[in-house]
Amino acid sequence: MRIKVFNYIVFGIITLTLASCGNKTQSDFVYSKADKKVEMVLENNAEYLVVGKPTKANFVTENIDNQKFMVFGAGIMVNQADKSGFRFTITPIEKTLVDGKLEIQVTERIENGENFTHKFLAPVKTKAE
């Protein structure tokens, strides 16, 4: 009986460990509140940025007024804005990282109400990794 319980515990630990080793999903780059949504999509569906390496990114929005929408953070350059979202080039700078992540804040300024705002924490690797 003890061996059977022990086997279940070991099996549970192994299952949880394997589940936590799964690939990072793009859901970390999606934020929604009420009917508004913004998604940060990195080129080639990359899961992280690299210090000093320019990476193209799109910010796809739903129910957000593009005239009142802002994206800001260190190393971000605007390339284009259109109806389907915003296109940027992001080049992380090591000294601006917070715990190995690049803070990218998005905000829609809303008159007479609470602003729609979120801070993405994009994982960044150094070139040596």
Secondary structure, DSSP 4 states (H G I P E B T S, - for coil): -HHHHHHHHHHHHHHHHHHHTSPPPGGGGEEEETTEEEEEEEGGG-SSEETT--EEEEEEEES--GGGEEEE-TTEEEEEEETTEEEEEE---GGG-BTTEEEEEEEE--TTS--EEEEEEEEEE-TT-
